[in-house]
Amino acid sequence: MHPAPAEPRTRPPEHAPSAASRAAPVLALCSAVLLLLVVARWQPLMSADAAVARTTHRWAVGERGLTHVFRVLTDWVWDPVTMRLLCAAAALWLARRRSGWRPALWLAGACAAATLLQQALKAAVGRPRPVWPDPVDSARFAAFPSGHAMTATVVCGLLLWLLHRHGVGRTRWRIALVTAAVSVVGVGLTRVWLGVHWASDVLGGWLLGATVATAAVWAYDWQVVRPKTARAGGSPS
């Protein structure tokens, strides 16, 4: 009998660092523009936020079963604590591998930086959360940016990049990609549905999370990948 063919593996992202270097400034600019609009309370944005919030809250009150499912997902599955624990587990796994302490420290540092940035912006902006006479959920601290959306974007983005860099099998890569996409999009939608965030809070969390993730990949390329390539006598991609 012939041995089963090995599962195709994803190619490590040789061009990912250069893509990150291009994406990070664009994402940072978009994040800054949205931040300024929120701080200035730009009326078209405030009106759109209010309209979305009223509609989704009406749905949440009317669909109690679905709302309960969304509360479980947002409080236990996609919660920032859960995401940070996942990040910590991945960092510990990397640290146990040979020469894996650098990516482990990089992963932990990027997640810590994202948390500090998120909390600093919440304190600086101080945006109130939506208030309802019949709330279906509650949350603490200021609204902008959404910590759930930002944390999920950072953690899922960095873990996806690490998986791709290590060349996982295509089936596993596709599963990871779908899981990450559902988590990032899902957690943002649940926060608006549950009436604890404005839509622009979630958009800000997504943009800021993507900014941190791409900037971290860019930094990793310059601090780790390129020096190794130079020592090996190759040319960086």
C-alpha positions in Angstrom: 0.0 0.0 0.0 1.2 3.5 -0.8 1.5 5.9 2.2 -1.2 8.6 2.3 0.1 11.8 0.8 1.0 14.5 3.3 -1.4 17.2 3.8 -0.5 20.4 1.9 0.9 23.0 4.2 0.5 26.7 4.0 3.5 28.6 2.8 5.1 30.8 5.5 4.2 34.4 4.7 7.5 35.7 3.2 5.9 38.9 2.2 3.8 39.4 5.3 6.3 41.8 7.0 6.3 44.2 3.9 2.5 43.9 3.8 2.3 44.8 7.5 4.6 47.8 7.0 2.2 49.1 4.4 -1.0 48.2 6.3 0.0 49.5 9.7 0.1 53.3 8.8 -3.1 53.1 6.9 -4.9 51.4 9.8 -3.4 53.9 12.2 -4.6 56.8 10.1 -8.2 55.3 9.9 -8.1 54.7 13.7 -7.0 58.3 14.3 -9.7 59.8 12.1 -12.4 57.7 13.8 -11.1 58.7 17.2 -11.2 62.4 16.3 -14.8 62.1 15.0 -15.9 60.4 18.3 -14.1 63.0 20.4 -15.7 65.8 18.3 -19.1 64.1 18.5 -19.5 64.5 14.8 -23.2 64.6 14.3 -23.6 62.2 11.4 -21.7 59.6 13.3 -23.6 60.1 16.5 -26.9 59.9 14.6 -25.9 56.7 12.9 -24.7 55.2 16.2 -28.0 56.1 17.8 -30.1 54.6 15.0 -28.2 51.3 15.0 -28.4 51.1 18.8 -32.2 51.7 18.9 -32.8 49.0 16.2 -30.5 46.4 17.7 -31.8 47.0 21.2 -35.4 46.5 20.1 -34.3 43.2 18.5 -32.4 42.2 21.7 -35.5 42.8 23.9 -37.8 40.9 21.5 -35.4 37.9 21.0 -34.6 36.9 24.5 -33.3 33.4 23.6 -30.8 34.7 21.1 -29.8 37.5 23.5 -29.0 34.9 26.1 -26.8 33.0 23.6 -25.0 36.3 22.8 -24.4 37.0 26.5 -22.8 33.6 27.0 -20.6 34.1 23.9 -19.5 37.6 24.8 -19.0 36.9 28.6 -17.3 33.6 28.4 -16.1 32.6 24.9 -15.0 35.9 23.4 -14.4 37.8 26.7 -11.0 39.7 26.8 -9.9 37.6 29.8 -10.5 34.4 27.7 -8.6 35.9 24.8 -5.7 36.9 27.0 -5.6 33.5 28.6 -5.4 32.0 25.0 -2.6 34.4 24.2 -0.8 33.4 27.4 -1.2 29.7 26.6 0.3 30.3 23.1 3.2 32.3 24.6 4.0 29.5 27.1 3.8 26.9 24.3 6.2 29.0 22.2 8.6 29.5 25.2 8.9 25.7 25.6 10.0 25.3 22.0 13.6 25.5 21.1 14.6 29.2 20.5 10.9 30.1 21.1 11.4 32.6 23.8 11.6 35.6 21.4 8.2 35.0 19.8 6.8 34.2 23.2 7.9 37.5 24.6 6.8 39.3 21.4 3.3 37.8 21.6 2.9 38.6 25.3 4.3 42.1 24.8 2.0 42.9 21.9 -1.1 41.8 23.8 0.0 43.8 26.9 0.6 46.9 24.8 -2.9 46.5 23.2 -4.4 46.3 26.7 -2.6 49.5 27.9 -3.6 51.4 24.7 -7.2 50.3 25.1 -7.4 51.4 28.7 -5.6 54.7 28.1 -8.0 55.6 25.3 -11.1 54.6 27.3 -9.9 56.9 30.1 -8.9 59.8 27.7 -12.1 59.7 25.6 -14.5 58.9 28.4 -17.4 58.2 26.1 -20.6 57.1 27.8 -22.2 53.8 27.0 -25.8 53.5 25.7 -28.4 53.8 28.4 -31.7 51.9 28.3 -34.8 51.8 30.5 -34.9 48.0 29.9 -31.2 46.9 29.5 -30.4 43.3 28.6 -26.8 43.5 29.7 -24.4 45.8 31.5 -20.7 46.8 31.3 -18.3 48.9 33.2 -15.8 51.6 32.2 -16.0 54.0 29.2 -17.3 52.9 25.8 -14.6 53.8 23.2 -13.0 51.6 22.0 -14.6 48.3 22.5 -12.2 46.2 24.6 -13.9 43.0 23.4 -13.5 43.8 19.7 -9.9 45.2 20.1 -8.6 42.3 22.2 -10.2 39.6 19.9 -8.7 41.4 16.8 -5.2 41.5 18.3 -5.1 38.0 19.7 -6.7 36.3 16.7 -4.6 38.3 14.3 -1.3 37.6 16.0 -2.1 33.9 16.4 -3.1 33.6 12.8 0.2 35.1 11.7 2.2 32.7 13.9 0.3 29.8 12.5 0.9 30.9 9.0 4.5 31.6 9.7 5.0 28.1 11.0 3.4 26.6 8.0 0.4 24.6 9.4 -1.6 22.3 7.2 -4.1 23.9 4.9 -7.1 22.3 6.6 -6.0 23.5 10.0 -5.2 26.9 8.6 -8.7 27.2 7.1 -10.3 26.1 10.3 -8.2 28.7 12.3 -9.0 31.4 9.8 -12.8 30.8 9.9 -12.7 30.5 13.7 -10.8 33.8 14.0 -13.1 35.6 11.6 -16.2 34.4 13.3 -14.8 35.4 16.7 -13.7 38.9 15.7 -16.8 39.8 13.8 -19.1 37.9 16.2 -17.9 39.6 19.4 -18.3 43.0 17.8 -21.9 42.3 16.7 -22.8 40.9 20.1 -21.6 44.1 21.9 -23.9 46.2 19.8 -26.8 43.8 20.1 -26.5 43.7 23.9 -26.6 47.5 24.0 -23.3 48.0 25.8 -21.5 49.7 22.9 -22.1 52.0 20.0 -21.3 50.7 16.6 -18.4 53.1 16.2 -16.9 51.7 19.5 -16.7 48.3 17.9 -15.4 49.7 14.6 -12.7 51.6 16.6 -11.8 48.4 18.5 -11.4 46.5 15.2 -9.3 49.2 13.6 -7.1 49.7 16.7 -6.7 46.0 17.1 -5.7 45.6 13.5 -3.3 48.5 13.9 -1.6 46.9 16.9 -1.4 43.5 15.3 0.1 44.7 12.0 2.6 47.0 13.8 3.6 44.1 16.0 4.3 42.0 12.9 6.3 44.8 11.4 8.3 45.2 14.6 9.0 41.4 14.7 10.2 41.5 11.2 12.8 44.2 11.9 13.9 42.9 15.3 14.0 39.1 14.6 13.5 38.0 11.0 15.7 40.5 9.2 18.8 40.2 11.5 18.6 36.4 11.1 18.4 36.7 7.4 21.3 39.1 7.3 23.5 36.7 9.4 22.5 33.8 7.1 23.7 35.8 4.1 20.3 36.0 2.4 18.2 38.9 1.3 15.1 39.8 3.2 11.8 39.4 1.3 
